[in-house]
Amino acid sequence: MENNKPSRSVLYWIRKAGASLMFLGYIPFAPGTVGSAVTAGAIWYANSRWSFFFTPDNLIYYYAGIFILVAVSIFLSSESLEIFGREDAPQIIIDEVAGQYITFLMVPLSLETIIAGFLIFRFYDIVKPFPVYGLQEAPGGTGVTMDDVAAGFMANITMLILLAAYSWIKSYL
């Protein structure tokens, strides 16, 4: 025992490592951007190796991935006050992973769309327009995660609109 505090449990360390994405969240500059960049890079890599996963035929797996990531993010960040000392600590970046992943739902993946999706998601996550800002007021891990989920869906809708507009304009040129 140290300073009359109970010893840290295995679950404490699982939550701390998982919520911070194996301690990447402790990078002193823009940890949320780092988490988003790692996710965008992982999606690009996964698409280059296993592109079948991202096809419309396998959309159910993408939805399952979203559900799992959101649930894991809520669970890992649910004790953030006790683990990190505040509710939505900057070290928690698993929520950025979930939001960034949502950004690419039904988006044809290329280096260009991944970069655009990364930038658009970061915009919504940083600016937090309605309803993103209000969702972070939910208690515990739900509040930590749901603002990023909303930012991810807003980025996804923006991406789909931009791609549709690009396709429409391109057909007239």
C-alpha positions in Angstrom: 0.0 0.0 0.0 1.2 3.4 -1.0 -0.2 6.6 0.7 -3.1 4.6 2.1 -4.4 3.8 -1.4 -5.3 0.2 -2.2 -3.0 -1.5 -4.7 -4.0 -1.1 -8.3 -6.1 -3.9 -9.8 -5.6 -5.6 -13.1 -8.8 -4.0 -14.3 -7.4 -0.6 -13.4 -4.4 -1.2 -15.6 -6.5 -2.6 -18.4 -8.6 0.5 -18.4 -5.7 2.8 -18.2 -3.8 1.1 -21.1 -6.9 0.5 -23.2 -8.4 4.0 -22.8 -5.0 5.6 -23.6 -4.5 3.3 -26.6 -1.5 1.5 -25.0 -0.3 4.8 -23.4 -0.2 6.8 -26.7 -2.6 9.2 -25.0 0.2 10.3 -22.8 2.0 12.0 -25.8 2.2 15.6 -24.6 1.0 17.3 -27.8 -2.5 16.7 -29.3 -3.1 13.1 -28.1 -6.6 13.1 -29.7 -5.1 13.9 -33.0 -2.6 11.1 -32.5 -5.3 8.7 -31.7 -7.3 9.7 -34.8 -4.2 9.5 -37.0 -3.3 6.0 -35.7 -6.9 4.9 -36.5 -6.8 6.4 -40.0 -3.5 4.8 -40.6 -4.8 1.4 -39.3 -7.9 1.7 -41.6 -5.7 2.5 -44.6 -3.4 -0.5 -43.8 -6.4 -2.8 -43.2 -8.0 -1.7 -46.4 -4.8 -2.4 -48.3 -4.5 -5.9 -46.9 -8.1 -7.0 -46.4 -10.2 -4.7 -48.6 -13.1 -7.2 -48.7 -13.9 -6.2 -45.1 -14.8 -2.6 -46.3 -17.1 -3.6 -49.2 -20.9 -3.2 -49.1 -21.3 -7.0 -49.0 -19.6 -7.1 -45.6 -21.3 -4.0 -44.1 -22.6 -6.0 -41.2 -19.0 -6.6 -40.0 -18.4 -2.8 -40.2 -21.5 -2.2 -38.1 -20.4 -4.9 -35.6 -17.0 -3.2 -35.4 -18.6 0.2 -34.6 -20.8 -1.4 -31.9 -17.8 -3.2 -30.4 -15.5 -0.1 -30.5 -18.2 2.1 -28.9 -19.0 -0.5 -26.2 -15.3 -1.0 -25.4 -14.7 2.8 -25.3 -17.5 3.3 -22.9 -16.3 0.5 -20.7 -12.6 1.5 -20.7 -13.3 5.2 -20.0 -16.1 4.5 -17.5 -13.8 5.0 -14.4 -11.9 7.9 -15.9 -12.2 10.1 -12.8 -10.6 7.5 -10.6 -8.0 6.5 -13.2 -7.0 9.7 -14.9 -8.2 12.3 -12.3 -10.9 13.9 -14.5 -13.9 12.8 -16.5 -12.7 13.4 -20.0 -9.0 13.3 -19.6 -6.9 14.1 -22.7 -5.1 10.8 -22.2 -8.3 8.9 -23.1 -8.1 8.4 -26.9 -10.0 5.2 -27.4 -13.1 7.4 -28.0 -11.2 9.0 -31.0 -10.7 5.5 -32.4 -14.4 4.8 -32.3 -15.3 8.2 -33.8 -12.7 8.1 -36.5 -13.8 4.5 -37.5 -17.4 5.7 -37.8 -16.2 8.4 -40.2 -15.4 5.9 -42.9 -18.8 4.0 -42.8 -19.8 3.4 -46.5 -17.0 5.7 -47.8 -14.9 4.3 -50.6 -11.5 4.2 -49.2 -8.5 5.7 -50.8 -5.6 7.8 -49.5 -7.5 10.9 -50.4 -10.7 9.9 -48.6 -8.8 8.8 -45.6 -7.0 12.1 -45.3 -10.2 14.0 -45.9 -12.1 11.9 -43.3 -9.3 12.4 -40.8 -9.4 16.2 -41.2 -13.2 16.4 -41.2 -13.5 14.2 -38.1 -10.8 16.3 -36.2 -12.7 19.5 -37.2 -16.0 18.2 -35.7 -14.3 16.7 -32.6 -12.4 19.9 -31.8 -15.2 22.5 -32.7 -18.0 20.3 -31.1 -21.0 21.8 -32.9 -24.5 20.9 -31.8 -25.3 18.1 -30.8 -21.7 17.0 -30.2 -21.0 19.3 -27.3 -24.1 18.4 -25.3 -23.3 14.7 -25.6 -20.1 15.0 -23.5 -22.3 16.0 -20.6 -23.6 12.4 -20.2 -22.2 10.6 -17.2 -19.1 8.5 -17.1 -17.7 6.7 -20.1 -20.9 7.4 -22.1 -20.1 11.1 -22.1 -16.5 10.5 -22.9 -17.4 8.4 -25.9 -20.6 9.7 -27.3 -19.3 13.2 -28.3 -16.7 11.4 -30.5 -19.4 9.1 -31.9 -21.5 12.1 -32.9 -18.5 13.8 -34.4 -17.8 10.6 -36.4 -21.3 10.4 -37.7 -21.3 14.1 -38.7 -17.9 13.6 -40.4 -19.4 10.5 -42.2 -22.4 12.4 -43.4 -20.1 15.2 -44.6 -17.9 12.8 -46.4 -20.8 11.1 -48.2 -22.3 14.5 -49.2 -18.9 15.7 -50.5 -18.3 12.5 -52.4 -21.8 12.6 -54.0 -21.3 16.3 -54.9 -17.9 15.5 -56.4 -19.4 12.6 -58.4 -22.3 14.8 -59.6 -20.0 17.7 -60.6 -17.5 15.3 -62.3 -20.3 13.8 -64.4 -21.0 17.2 -65.9 -17.4 18.1 -66.8 
